Amino acid sequence: MKVLVTGAAGFIGYHLCRRLLARGDIVAGLDNLNDYYDVALKQARLDLLRQHPGFSFRLLNVADRAGLRDYFAEITPTTVAHLAAQAGVRYSLENPAAYVDANLLGFANMLEGCRAAKVRHLVYASSSSVYGANTVAPFSVHQNVDHPLSLYAATKKANELMAHAYSHLYSLPTTGLRFFTVYGPWGRPDMAMFSFTRAILRDEPITVFNHGEVSRDFTYIDDIVEGLLRVLDRPAEPDPNWSGASPDPGSSAAPYRLYNIGNNQPVKVARLIAILEECLGRKARQVYQPLPSCDVPDTCADVADLNSAVGFVPATPIEDGVRQFVAWYREYYG
């Protein structure tokens, strides 16, 4: 296949590109290399990808309608993995315009590109944040998610609705994956795993919300990418059992699907810190603060639907994943 991967210099995008190239696919990578976090880290990922003859790259913002339209016409991708977005829950309180531009306008441009190019399948990144005020765990794609707690979450919910409209109107197969706290080597510096590791090694205090009693369904990057590959290879199809009288949010009479992709084994942040301390051989200096209003207290993914559809089974215990992340961090930063 010729696969367009947006956000190719990002954490998940980089790892997905590597796996696609390893199995022989042609990969067209797109990224705007914005400065939301360390551009040098993004460039380092990109430099490794560029060593592969099957990889090409275009510096482009998905909010650039004309530029994206021309790029689709140039590369004519078979399938699309749309991972480019303005990430971060708390940052959406500071810079909401960035989320409107990248996550709403940019997503609309991607849908139009896929429609015009008649791509076989669009797989896009949603988020566990869409569950918002929901408290029934594990979170299921069959639950209503109409109460987001941040603009970031609202844009991801909007993406799911926009994708459904294109699936219905143009028979464009779309699959949204709700990612649950992805971590691992080459991870994002703004995520807890990375920022805690950096602070502990520098003997700097770490900010811990709700005394570490917050839990997250930490999911190792290799498990995420395995699920992504399996979904990419299986275009969404109409659900023959879907009924407008009792509408299921996770599927449709159109070629449209939503799946959770997570570890299904939530871990308290206090436990994560203890594992990091063991791997790093140092104690963390913890500063406690209340949980921000934009954060959910706990996440846990019901992955039964993804397991049934593509055989997804997360395989990396948190202890092994943290150990591998720490090993990469020490090597990369010396």
Salt bridges, closest charged atoms under 4 A:
ASP25 OD2 - ARG23 NE 2.51
ASP70 OD1 - ARG69 NE 3.72
GLU74 OE2 - ARG58 NH2 2.78
GLU112 OE2 - ARG115 NE 2.91
ASP146 OD1 - LYS157 NZ 3.42
GLU160 OE1 - ARG178 NH2 2.81
ASP190 OD2 - ARG188 NH2 2.58
ASP203 OD1 - ARG285 NE 3.44
GLU213 OE1 - LYS268 NZ 3.79
GLU226 OE1 - ARG19 NH2 2.86
GLU226 OE2 - ARG230 NE 2.77
ASP233 OD2 - ARG23 NH1 2.80
ASP248 OD1 - HIS142 ND1 2.75
GLU277 OE1 - LYS283 NZ 3.31
ASP295 OD2 - ARG90 NH2 2.58
ASP305 OD2 - HIS142 NE2 2.88
GLU319 OE2 - ARG271 NH2 3.08
ASP320 OD1 - ARG323 NH1 2.95
